[in-house]
C-alpha cells in the first residue's frame, strides 16, 4: 500500500517571499498575538483571525 504524501496548503506560501537565502513575511504580524500570527490584508483593513484584532486603513 502506497503512502500518501502530505501537501502544504496552497495559500500559505503566498504570505512569504524569498530573496536569496532570506525569507521575509509580506503581511504584518498581530500586535496582540505576537510574531507567530500574521494579519489578513483586505482592501480597507488588516484582520487577525485568532484574536479578531482589526486595523482600519485611512482613505
PASEBA-1860 file (N, C-alpha, C; in nm, 3 decimals):
! residues 59
1> XXXXXXXX> 0.084/-0.118/0.000/0.000/0.000/0.000/0.089/0.124/0.000 ~ 0.068/0.214/-0.094/0.149/0.334/-0.107/0.104/0.438/-0.004 ~ 0.202/0.508/0.051/0.172/0.610/0.150/0.146/0.743/0.079 ~ 0.039/0.809/0.118/0.002/0.937/0.056/0.095/1.048/0.105 ~ 0.134/1.135/0.014/0.217/1.249/0.051/0.129/1.358/0.111 ~ 0.181/1.422/0.215/0.106/1.533/0.271/0.138/1.659/0.191 ~ 0.037/1.738/0.166/0.053/1.859/0.086/0.036/1.981/0.176 ~ 0.118/2.082/0.155/0.104/2.208/0.227/-0.013/2.286/0.169
9> XXXXXXXX> -0.083/2.363/0.251/-0.191/2.446/0.198/-0.139/2.542/0.091 ~ -0.215/2.561/-0.014/-0.171/2.643/-0.126/-0.154/2.789/-0.088 ~ -0.241/2.843/-0.007/-0.237/2.983/0.027/-0.130/3.021/0.127 ~ -0.070/2.924/0.195/0.027/2.953/0.299/0.151/3.022/0.246 ~ 0.204/2.979/0.134/0.329/3.034/0.082/0.311/3.167/0.011 ~ 0.187/3.211/-0.007/0.163/3.344/-0.065/0.194/3.455/0.034 ~ 0.208/3.423/0.164/0.236/3.523/0.266/0.386/3.547/0.284 ~ 0.471/3.476/0.214/0.615/3.487/0.229/0.680/3.514/0.095
17> XXXXXXXX> 0.797/3.579/0.099/0.874/3.599/-0.022/1.019/3.559/0.007 ~ 1.086/3.507/-0.095/1.223/3.460/-0.079/1.316/3.548/-0.161 ~ 1.422/3.592/-0.097/1.523/3.673/-0.163/1.660/3.616/-0.126 ~ 1.717/3.540/-0.216/1.844/3.474/-0.186/1.823/3.365/-0.082 ~ 1.892/3.377/0.030/1.874/3.281/0.140/1.774/3.329/0.244 ~ 1.728/3.452/0.235/1.638/3.509/0.335/1.492/3.492/0.294 ~ 1.409/3.461/0.392/1.265/3.452/0.372/1.201/3.563/0.456 ~ 1.117/3.646/0.394/1.052/3.756/0.464/0.901/3.741/0.455
25> XXXXXXXX> 0.832/3.798/0.554/0.686/3.796/0.557/0.632/3.914/0.482 ~ 0.525/3.895/0.407/0.461/4.004/0.333/0.361/4.077/0.421 ~ 0.285/4.005/0.502/0.182/4.066/0.584/0.238/4.105/0.721 ~ 0.168/4.193/0.787/0.206/4.242/0.919/0.171/4.139/1.026 ~ 0.250/4.132/1.132/0.220/4.044/1.245/0.119/4.112/1.337 ~ 0.043/4.032/1.408/-0.058/4.085/1.500/0.012/4.143/1.623 ~ -0.021/4.267/1.663/0.043/4.326/1.780/-0.001/4.262/1.911 ~ -0.119/4.202/1.916/-0.167/4.138/2.039/-0.118/3.995/2.052
33> XXXXXXXX> -0.122/3.917/1.945/-0.088/3.775/1.950/0.062/3.750/1.941 ~ 0.136/3.836/1.876/0.279/3.820/1.865/0.323/3.791/1.723 ~ 0.452/3.762/1.709/0.511/3.749/1.576/0.471/3.621/1.503 ~ 0.414/3.525/1.568/0.376/3.400/1.505/0.245/3.404/1.429 ~ 0.170/3.514/1.441/0.039/3.524/1.380/0.035/3.640/1.283 ~ 0.008/3.610/1.156/0.001/3.712/1.053/-0.141/3.763/1.039 ~ -0.152/3.890/1.005/-0.283/3.951/0.985/-0.322/3.941/0.838 ~ -0.450/3.916/0.814/-0.501/3.910/0.678/-0.514/4.051/0.625
41> XXXXXXXX> -0.482/4.068/0.498/-0.485/4.201/0.436/-0.608/4.209/0.345 ~ -0.700/4.299/0.379/-0.818/4.327/0.297/-0.800/4.465/0.236 ~ -0.893/4.506/0.150/-0.874/4.635/0.082/-0.889/4.754/0.177 ~ -0.964/4.740/0.286/-0.985/4.852/0.377/-0.940/4.826/0.520 ~ -0.881/4.709/0.548/-0.843/4.676/0.686/-0.743/4.561/0.689 ~ -0.680/4.544/0.805/-0.598/4.427/0.835/-0.665/4.357/0.952 ~ -0.669/4.223/0.949/-0.750/4.148/1.045/-0.674/4.027/1.095 ~ -0.678/4.005/1.227/-0.620/3.885/1.287/-0.732/3.785/1.310
49> XXXXXXXX> -0.718/3.666/1.256/-0.822/3.564/1.268/-0.825/3.497/1.404 ~ -0.718/3.510/1.482/-0.713/3.445/1.613/-0.784/3.529/1.719 ~ -0.742/3.654/1.735/-0.798/3.738/1.841/-0.899/3.841/1.790 ~ -0.919/3.847/1.658/-1.013/3.937/1.592/-0.973/4.084/1.603 ~ -0.845/4.110/1.619/-0.794/4.247/1.620/-0.802/4.301/1.478 ~ -0.851/4.425/1.464/-0.870/4.487/1.332/-0.805/4.624/1.330 ~ -0.732/4.653/1.222/-0.679/4.786/1.198/-0.737/4.835/1.067 ~ -0.805/4.949/1.070/-0.864/5.006/0.950/-0.765/5.100/0.885
57> XXX> -0.759/5.095/0.752/-0.668/5.182/0.679/-0.737/5.313/0.648 ~ -0.660/5.418/0.639/-0.713/5.551/0.609/-0.741/5.561/0.460 ~ -0.845/5.628/0.428/-0.870/5.650/0.287/-1.000/5.612/0.246
END
